[in-house]
Amino acid sequence: MTSVDVVVPVRNEERCLEQSVRQLHAALCAMPGLVARIVIADNGSSDSTARVAARLSRGLPRVRVLRLEQPGRGRALRAAWSTSTADVVAYMDADLSTGLSALPTAVGMVASGAADMAIGSRLLRASRVQRSLRREVISRVYNHLLRAFLGVRFRDAQCGFKVLRADVARRVLPAVQDQNWFFDTELLVRAERAGLRVAEVPVTWVEDRNSSVAITRTALEDLRGMARLRRELGPARVRPQPVFAQQAMRSALMVHSDVVSASLVATAARFAVLRSLGAPSRSGSPRAHR
């Protein structure tokens, strides 16, 4: 039997929490060969999320609540995964935008040893995705930039659906600095740089139009995180064709010319200049080249 802790990081999710947890609980109970637990990681909620979570933990077996006073999805996942005693750890977004049909495949790949980490990817051909053009463009631009400047091989860094062995989490987490939304990307980049096997699985994903995520602020935080990793880890090990990033930027400008796209363009241009000149980082020390 494989034990799995599925973490649901929440902050002010009173609207959807009960329905999502009950749906997730039913799906886990239907998966054979698993001893599964749901961990509701409440990070700084100010609404009735804590009361809903407490009620669920009393009414459903193997539902646990972890309360953190400070906000931050990365902070919540770090706390839950670091204290887990399960063989496998995972996380799902509270709104369950990612369909649960991919969960058995992802858990099975990790539990069997076929992969060290399995992540949902909305950019695989077999995936079925419903989201706004704005979010589609931002996601594709961001992931092209990751491939161009950090040389990653995975396609979708930020799908809220990830499964990994608990020992892998304990190995990688100490190096991950971000406590918020960039946590996902940094975890994946460091896992790949450590030689771990990251598998992508196709998913069904439907955008929650009531999501409280601030897209513009999150995009800028992610770009700053990408710049930090570039300074720390050095340039891409495998140099991809630069046309990827250029084409993505051109598409973004054509269909989405608000502050998000403008910020992406400016930041990407700065990265390109620094990369071509081999300029030092802000601290003045030369970049490391590996």
Secondary structure as the mmCIF struct_conf table of DSSP 4:
data_model
#
loop_
_struct_conf.conf_type_id
_struct_conf.id
_struct_conf.beg_label_comp_id
_struct_conf.beg_label_asym_id
_struct_conf.beg_label_seq_id
_struct_conf.end_label_comp_id
_struct_conf.end_label_asym_id
_struct_conf.end_label_seq_id
STRN STRN1 THR A 2 VAL A 10
BEND BEND1 ARG A 11 ASN A 12
TURN_TY1_P TURN_TY1_P1 GLU A 14 CYS A 16
HELX_RH_AL_P HELX_RH_AL_P1 LEU A 17 CYS A 29
TURN_TY1_P TURN_TY1_P2 ALA A 30 ALA A 30
BEND BEND2 MET A 31 MET A 31
TURN_TY1_P TURN_TY1_P3 PRO A 32 GLY A 33
STRN STRN2 LEU A 34 ASN A 43
BEND BEND3 GLY A 44 GLY A 44
BEND BEND4 ASP A 47 SER A 48
HELX_RH_AL_P HELX_RH_AL_P2 THR A 49 GLY A 59
BEND BEND5 LEU A 60 LEU A 60
TURN_TY1_P TURN_TY1_P4 PRO A 61 ARG A 62
STRN STRN3 VAL A 63 LEU A 68
BEND BEND6 GLU A 69 GLN A 70
HELX_RH_AL_P HELX_RH_AL_P3 ARG A 73 SER A 82
TURN_TY1_P TURN_TY1_P5 THR A 83 THR A 83
BEND BEND7 ALA A 86 ASP A 87
STRN STRN4 VAL A 88 MET A 92
TURN_TY1_P TURN_TY1_P6 ALA A 94 ASP A 95
STRN STRN5 THR A 98 THR A 98
HELX_RH_3T_P HELX_RH_3T_P1 LEU A 100 ALA A 102
HELX_RH_AL_P HELX_RH_AL_P4 LEU A 103 ALA A 111
TURN_TY1_P TURN_TY1_P7 SER A 112 GLY A 113
BEND BEND8 ALA A 114 ALA A 114
BEND BEND9 ASP A 116 ASP A 116
STRN STRN6 MET A 117 SER A 121
TURN_TY1_P TURN_TY1_P8 ARG A 122 LEU A 123
BEND BEND10 LEU A 124 LEU A 124
TURN_TY1_P TURN_TY1_P9 ARG A 125 ALA A 126
STRN STRN7 ARG A 128 GLN A 130
HELX_RH_AL_P HELX_RH_AL_P5 LEU A 133 LEU A 150
BEND BEND11 ARG A 155 ARG A 155
BEND BEND12 ALA A 157 ALA A 157
BEND BEND13 GLY A 160 GLY A 160
STRN STRN8 PHE A 161 ARG A 165
HELX_RH_AL_P HELX_RH_AL_P6 ALA A 166 VAL A 172
HELX_RH_3T_P HELX_RH_3T_P2 LEU A 173 ALA A 175
BEND BEND14 ASN A 180 ASN A 180
TURN_TY1_P TURN_TY1_P10 TRP A 181 PHE A 182
HELX_RH_AL_P HELX_RH_AL_P7 PHE A 183 ARG A 193
TURN_TY1_P TURN_TY1_P11 ALA A 194 GLY A 195
STRN STRN9 VAL A 198 PRO A 202
STRN STRN10 THR A 204 VAL A 206
TURN_TY1_P TURN_TY1_P12 ARG A 209 ASN A 210
HELX_RH_AL_P HELX_RH_AL_P8 ILE A 215 LEU A 233
BEND BEND15 PRO A 235 PRO A 235
BEND BEND16 ARG A 237 VAL A 238
TURN_TY1_P TURN_TY1_P13 PRO A 242 PRO A 242
HELX_RH_AL_P HELX_RH_AL_P9 VAL A 243 VAL A 255
BEND BEND17 ASP A 258 ASP A 258
HELX_RH_AL_P HELX_RH_AL_P10 VAL A 259 LEU A 277
TURN_TY1_P TURN_TY1_P14 GLY A 278 GLY A 278
TURN_TY1_P TURN_TY1_P15 ARG A 282 SER A 283
BEND BEND18 GLY A 284 GLY A 284
HELX_LH_PP_P HELX_LH_PP_P1 SER A 285 ALA A 288
#
